[in-house]
């Protein structure tokens, strides 16, 4: 999809450098991929500790020792 956007040059240059992208497009895609991944992970971490039926690390260790 073609889109025209105004990205501050300094930010784009930095994104290219950090991502080691070969083009501006690659840098923007890498930044978007990272942004989306971080938000998916943040969404998952909000659910940590909400599953009541999962075993604890201690219970898992005990079970592994029994085998």
Backbone as a chain_set.jsonl record, in Angstrom:
{"seq": "XXXXXXXXXXXXXXXXXXXXXXXXXXXXXXXXXXXXXXXXXXXXXXXXXXXXXXXXXXXXXXXXXXX", "coords": {"N": [[0.84, -1.163, 0.0], [0.646, 2.12, -0.906], [1.616, 5.058, 0.703], [1.853, 8.417, 1.608], [3.834, 10.03, 3.867], [5.025, 12.32, 6.345], [7.98, 12.095, 7.749], [10.137, 12.902, 10.361], [13.416, 13.733, 9.45], [15.733, 13.195, 11.029], [14.821, 11.225, 12.794], [14.184, 9.172, 11.028], [16.678, 8.642, 9.874], [18.033, 7.704, 12.117], [16.5, 5.419, 12.673], [17.062, 3.902, 10.408], [19.779, 3.473, 10.803], [19.821, 2.045, 13.295], [18.276, -0.216, 12.665], [19.663, -1.243, 10.628], [18.768, -1.112, 8.062], [18.32, -1.341, 4.519], [16.948, 0.414, 3.042], [14.692, 3.26, 3.156], [12.072, 2.419, 3.307], [12.383, -0.204, 4.302], [13.336, 0.399, 6.854], [11.136, 1.71, 8.002], [9.232, -0.341, 7.918], [10.486, -2.196, 9.61], [10.442, -0.762, 12.018], [7.689, -0.558, 12.422], [7.035, -3.261, 12.676], [8.424, -3.914, 15.027], [7.139, -2.187, 16.845], [4.5, -3.209, 16.785], [4.989, -5.818, 17.718], [5.901, -5.305, 20.324], [3.59, -4.219, 21.466], [1.835, -6.386, 21.258], [3.11, -8.166, 23.005], [2.925, -6.69, 25.396], [0.19, -6.757, 25.722], [-0.193, -9.483, 26.179], [1.223, -9.791, 28.602], [-0.407, -8.497, 30.383], [-2.173, -10.403, 31.085], [-0.837, -12.138, 32.679], [-0.631, -14.275, 35.424], [-3.345, -14.64, 35.655], [-4.365, -17.091, 35.172], [-5.654, -19.636, 36.918], [-5.287, -22.366, 37.108], [-2.758, -23.203, 36.397], [0.38, -24.832, 36.957], [2.818, -24.172, 39.496], [6.266, -23.055, 39.421], [7.682, -24.475, 41.294], [6.063, -26.758, 41.665], [6.287, -27.848, 39.102], [9.026, -28.446, 39.012], [9.128, -30.427, 41.013], [7.568, -32.407, 39.823], [9.143, -33.017, 37.611], [11.387, -34.083, 38.874], [10.343, -36.433, 39.869], [10.116, -38.044, 37.677]], "CA": [[0.0, 0.0, 0.0], [1.417, 3.348, -0.98], [1.174, 6.126, 1.581], [2.801, 9.51, 1.744], [3.867, 10.556, 5.231], [6.14, 13.204, 6.641], [8.739, 11.551, 8.875], [11.311, 13.738, 10.644], [14.628, 13.154, 8.851], [16.637, 12.671, 12.058], [14.245, 9.976, 13.303], [14.306, 8.161, 9.983], [18.103, 8.307, 9.777], [18.346, 6.888, 13.286], [15.842, 4.121, 12.478], [17.837, 3.183, 9.39], [21.042, 3.065, 11.433], [19.574, 1.017, 14.303], [17.722, -1.435, 12.065], [20.575, -1.645, 9.547], [17.927, -1.255, 6.874], [18.943, -0.96, 3.261], [16.142, 1.483, 2.441], [13.783, 3.94, 4.071], [10.915, 1.535, 3.455], [12.769, -1.291, 5.202], [13.431, 0.949, 8.208], [9.773, 1.963, 8.485], [8.613, -1.653, 8.143], [11.113, -2.761, 10.814], [9.928, -0.007, 13.161], [6.292, -0.958, 12.621], [7.045, -4.646, 13.147], [8.845, -3.871, 16.428], [6.061, -1.534, 17.586], [3.397, -4.164, 16.906], [5.427, -6.924, 18.573], [5.921, -4.821, 21.709], [2.223, -4.07, 21.951], [1.281, -7.73, 21.453], [3.708, -8.695, 24.231], [2.325, -5.96, 26.511], [-1.168, -7.285, 25.86], [-0.077, -10.805, 26.804], [1.684, -9.689, 29.985], [-1.52, -8.055, 31.231], [-2.895, -11.601, 31.49], [0.001, -12.962, 33.556], [-1.172, -14.513, 36.757], [-4.797, -14.744, 35.657], [-4.743, -18.493, 34.993], [-5.625, -20.237, 38.259], [-5.026, -23.804, 37.067], [-1.397, -23.515, 35.971], [1.229, -25.238, 38.068], [3.905, -23.258, 39.841], [7.598, -23.542, 39.052], [8.039, -25.473, 42.3], [5.312, -27.971, 41.327], [6.872, -28.38, 37.879], [10.31, -29.052, 39.39], [8.828, -31.672, 41.736], [7.07, -33.368, 38.85], [10.285, -33.437, 36.792], [12.253, -34.93, 39.706], [9.682, -37.726, 40.048], [10.28, -38.859, 36.457]], "C": [[0.892, 1.236, 0.0], [0.782, 4.41, -0.099], [2.254, 7.183, 1.627], [2.707, 10.049, 3.162], [5.106, 11.414, 5.407], [6.82, 12.701, 7.911], [9.933, 12.463, 9.109], [12.598, 13.028, 10.202], [15.552, 12.527, 9.887], [16.126, 11.332, 12.601], [14.398, 8.855, 12.284], [15.756, 7.712, 9.835], [18.515, 7.392, 10.922], [17.733, 5.489, 13.15], [16.593, 3.275, 11.459], [19.121, 2.645, 10.008], [20.818, 1.918, 12.417], [19.095, -0.291, 13.693], [18.637, -2.02, 10.994], [19.809, -1.907, 8.254], [18.671, -0.773, 5.64], [18.171, 0.161, 2.566], [15.266, 2.122, 3.509], [12.572, 3.052, 4.355], [11.217, 0.415, 4.444], [12.837, -0.813, 6.65], [12.048, 1.18, 8.798], [9.073, 0.643, 8.787], [9.182, -2.291, 9.408], [10.585, -2.066, 12.07], [8.48, -0.401, 13.465], [6.196, -2.37, 13.171], [7.396, -4.685, 14.637], [7.752, -3.258, 17.304], [4.913, -2.514, 17.828], [3.759, -5.328, 17.825], [5.408, -6.506, 20.041], [4.509, -4.694, 22.279], [1.523, -5.417, 22.125], [1.811, -8.335, 22.746], [3.115, -8.002, 25.462], [0.916, -6.462, 26.778], [-1.143, -8.647, 26.549], [0.311, -10.704, 28.276], [0.591, -9.178, 30.913], [-2.305, -9.26, 31.75], [-2.075, -12.506, 32.401], [-0.647, -13.093, 34.922], [-2.681, -14.652, 36.793], [-5.279, -16.174, 35.461], [-4.566, -19.206, 36.329], [-5.168, -21.694, 38.241], [-3.62, -24.166, 36.604], [-0.558, -23.907, 37.182], [2.351, -24.224, 38.291], [5.23, -23.862, 39.392], [8.041, -24.637, 40.019], [7.349, -26.811, 42.007], [5.889, -28.64, 40.082], [8.203, -29.068, 38.183], [10.098, -30.376, 40.076], [8.403, -32.768, 40.775], [8.232, -33.888, 37.984], [11.224, -34.348, 37.58], [11.674, -36.323, 39.87], [9.888, -38.632, 38.838], [11.612, -39.46, 36.381]], "O": [[1.792, 1.359, 0.83], [-0.427, 4.634, -0.144], [3.442, 6.865, 1.68], [1.64, 10.472, 3.608], [6.103, 11.249, 4.704], [6.296, 12.864, 9.013], [10.668, 12.771, 8.171], [12.828, 11.868, 10.544], [16.097, 11.447, 9.658], [16.911, 10.414, 12.837], [14.706, 7.719, 12.644], [16.022, 6.52, 9.685], [19.251, 6.425, 10.725], [18.379, 4.493, 13.475], [16.739, 2.065, 11.635], [19.503, 1.5, 9.766], [21.543, 0.924, 12.381], [19.473, -1.365, 14.16], [18.425, -3.134, 10.515], [20.152, -2.791, 7.469], [19.54, 0.095, 5.718], [18.669, 0.78, 1.626], [15.118, 1.598, 4.613], [12.112, 2.95, 5.492], [10.406, 0.118, 5.321], [12.441, -1.534, 7.566], [11.814, 0.877, 9.968], [8.393, 0.523, 9.806], [8.434, -2.868, 10.196], [10.313, -2.724, 13.075], [8.1, -0.557, 14.626], [5.366, -2.646, 14.037], [6.756, -5.393, 15.415], [7.474, -3.764, 18.391], [4.416, -2.631, 18.948], [2.932, -5.775, 18.62], [4.954, -7.261, 20.9], [4.269, -5.024, 23.44], [0.709, -5.578, 23.034], [1.056, -8.946, 23.502], [2.833, -8.659, 26.464], [0.5, -6.578, 27.93], [-1.98, -8.928, 27.407], [-0.212, -11.447, 29.107], [0.659, -9.406, 32.121], [-3.023, -9.15, 32.744], [-2.572, -13.54, 32.85], [-1.145, -12.121, 35.489], [-3.252, -14.773, 37.877], [-6.474, -16.445, 35.573], [-3.443, -19.358, 36.811], [-4.707, -22.204, 39.262], [-3.325, -25.35, 36.435], [-0.75, -23.391, 38.283], [2.764, -23.517, 37.371], [5.299, -25.036, 39.029], [8.692, -25.603, 39.622], [7.975, -27.867, 42.091], [5.97, -29.867, 40.018], [8.474, -30.152, 37.667], [10.789, -31.35, 39.778], [8.827, -33.917, 40.899], [8.283, -35.076, 37.666], [11.795, -35.284, 37.019], [12.42, -37.294, 39.996], [9.838, -39.855, 38.964], [11.915, -40.173, 35.424]]}, "num_chains": 1, "name": "protein.A"}
